[in-house]
């Protein structure tokens, strides 16, 4: 499902119990200096990640200062975040002129301990190549390094390297719990382009060998993926970024099932096996 960009007025874009991706939660919060935003999502653990700007964060009596710090866009510096346990009360206070803040969530009933992820604690992966048109960089905010501190939530930022090219290829899906071959993980993206008048394509093929759907994604588009194979691409001449939320049904580690038609290309894309191993 494609949700075109709109002024959500700090209300969830993907709310708890969403019919398409019930395991996910997603909000974009926009604040001016000294403005505060409070939230609480029963049954969902969340992560506060400034897209731009800086916020102080308070979670159930604990606090962290100057989270974020990127300037004009998501390419301007490294991400940071704060993990908020399921049902916990969280407050963010804008300490820059403005801030745009992503709030990512996954369904999870247990209550864990909040913590911050600073820029030097990210898990970075780069793979693919210009020749295969799959060159990509991933910045895991809640990734393998935080595996023992989080319930079901994976949060990452993905960048195309260079202008144009494919991401999420070879085509894969993760919509059915059938270990060891695949896990059920609902997935939500928010896209950005540089320059911001750029755009791209999100494919969604429900069955191998049958025609699927395609969505024209623009700066600010949100995509919700419930099932099917789902590669995406940026137009030539434009860089693409997408904020990625994965929520697992029965476990946090993601097991992707690669589309049989294209699975052999795992062997042709440099570094892709290292990328696959990081979603844990």
N, C-alpha and C positions, 0 to 999 in steps of 0.2 A: 504494500500500500504506500502511495506517495502522498505526503502532506506538504503542500506548497508553503513557502515562507509566509508568515502572517504575524501580526502583533498579538502575541498570546497574553500580554498584560500580566506577566509573571505567574500565569496559571499553567498547570501541566499540559504539555503537548501530548504525551502518552501517560495517562493516569493509571493509578492502581486498578487492576482488574480489567485492563483494556481487552477488547474482544479479539483483536488481531495478535497482539503480543502480551498475553497476560503475565508473563514472567518479567516484563520490563517496566521501568518508570523513566520518564524523561521530562525535564523542565528546562526552560531558558529564563534566567532572571536578569533583568537589566536594572542597574542602580546608578545613582549619582552620588557624589561625595557625601559621606556621613549617613546616607540612607541605609536602613537595616531591612532584612527580610528574614522572617521566621518560617520554619516549616517542620512538619512531622508526618511521616508516612508509615502507619502501622502495617507490619507484615512485609516491609521492604527495607533492605539495607541500601544505602545511597552513598554517592561520592560527589563532593563539591569540587568542580574544576573550572577556574576562571578561563574563559576563552581569551579575554583581554581584561586589563585592569588588575587591581589588587583588592583583596578583602581580608579582614580579620574574621576568624570563625570561632564560634563557641558551640560546644556539644556537651550537654549535661554536666556543666561545671568545669570542663576543660577548655582551654583556648589556645589558638595558634595565630600569630600575627603575620601579616604581609604574605598571604598565600597568593601566588600568581605573579604578576608583574609584566606580562606581555603588553606591548604597546598597540600599534595600529591594527594588527591582525594576528591570526594563529601562527603565522610564520615568524613572528617577531619575538623570539625567545622560546624558552622551554616551559612545558606545562608543570603545574603542581596541583595537589589535591588534598582533600581531607575525607577520610572514611567515616561515615556516620552509621552506627549500628541500627538494626531494624527497630522502628518505632521511636527512636531517640529524638529529642527536641534539638533542633539546630538553628543557629542564627548566623547570618553573614552580614558584615558591616563594610560598606565600600570605603576604602581609604585612598582611592585615586579619584581623578575627576569624574570618570565613569567606569563601569565594569559591566561586562556581559559574562554571565556565569552559567555553565552547564551543571545540571544536577542529574546524575545517572543513577538508576536503581535496578535492583533485581529482587524478586520475591524470595524471602528467607525468614523463617520464624524465630530462630535463635537470636539472642542479643549478645554481641561480642564487644570489643573494646575499641573506642575511636582512636585514630592516629592520623598523622599528616604524612604525605609523600612529597619530599622536596625534589628539586630538579636533579640533584646528584644521586637520587635513589631510583630514578627511572630505569627501566629495562629496555635497551635500544636494540633494534634489529634492522638490518638493511639487506635486501635480497633482490633477485631478478637482474635484468640487464637491459641496456638500451636496445640491443639486438633483438631480444625477445619481446620488447615493448611492455615489459612487466616490472620495470625498476621501481622499487617502493621502499619507504622507510616507515618503521613502526615505533612508536613511543608508548610503551606499556606503563600506565599509571598505577592501575591495580592489575599486576601481572604475576609472573612466577615468583618474584621476590616477596610478594605479600601472600603467598599461597596458604600459609598457616594462620592468617589473621583475618580472612574474609570467608564468607559463606558460599555464595553462588555467583558473585558479581565479578565480571572482567571488564575493565575500562581501558581503552587504548585510543591513541590518535594515529591515523594512517595518512601518509603523504605520498603522492606520486613524485618520483624524482625526475626532473626534467619536465618538459611541456608536452602534455598528451600521454596517452598510453593506458594500459589495462591494469586493473586491480582485482583481487579475488579470483584469479585464474591460476591453474585449471579450475573450472567451475566445480563447486562443492555445495553440499548442504549439511544441515545438522538439525533435523526436525523430528527425529525418532530416537527414543532410547532403545538401543539394541547393541549393547556392549558385547564384544570389544570393537565393533565396526563403526559405531556412530552414537552420539549423544543428542538429546533434545536441548537445544539452546535457542531461545528467542533472541532476535537481534534487531537493534535500532541504530540508525545512522543519522548524523546531521552533517551536511556537506557545505564546504566553502571552496571558492575558486579565487585564483589570483592570475590576472586581474579579476575583479569580482563580477564583471559582465560575462565571464566564461560560463561554460555549462558542460554537461556530460550526459551519460546514459546509464541507467540501472536496469540490467536484465533480470528477469525472474522466470525461470523455466521449471514448470512443475514436474514434468516427467522427461526422462532421457529419451531423445528421439522424436519428441513432439514439440510443436511451436509453443512458445511462451509469451510473456508480456514484456514490455519495455516502457520505462518512464523517463521523461526528460527532466533531469535534475539540474537545479540552478543554485546560486548562492543562497544558502539558508534552507534548502530542501531537507525534509525529514523522510526517511524510508523505514518502514516497519516490515520485517521479514519473518513470516510465520513458517513457511515451508517452501522448498524448491531450491534449485541451483541459482546462484546469484552473483555473477561477476559484474563489474561496473567499469566505465571508461570515461576519461576526460578528452574533450576535443583537442586536436593539435593546437599548440600555441598557448595552452592554459595549464597551470598547476592546479591539482585537486587535493583537498584535505577532507577527511571525514572522521568525526568523533564517533566512536564505536562503543556500544553497550551490548554485552552478552550476559544473559541470565540463564543459568542451567536449571533443569528440572530436578535432577537427582544427584548431580555432582558439579563441581566448579570447573574441572578440567574439560576442555573442549576436544571432542573427537570428530573431525570432519570426514564426511564421506565424499570422495571425489567422483565426479560424474564418469561412468565407465567409458563413455565415448572419448573423453579427453584425459583420463587419468595418467596415461603414459607420459604426458608432458611434464609430470612432476620431475622426471629424469632430465628434462631439457632446460629447466629454469634454475640458474645458480642460486644456491642458498635457501631454496624453498623448504627443504626438510628442516633446517634450523628454525625457520619461521613457524612451521607447523608445531614444533616441539615447545614453543614459548607460550602457547595459549593454555596455561595450566594454573 
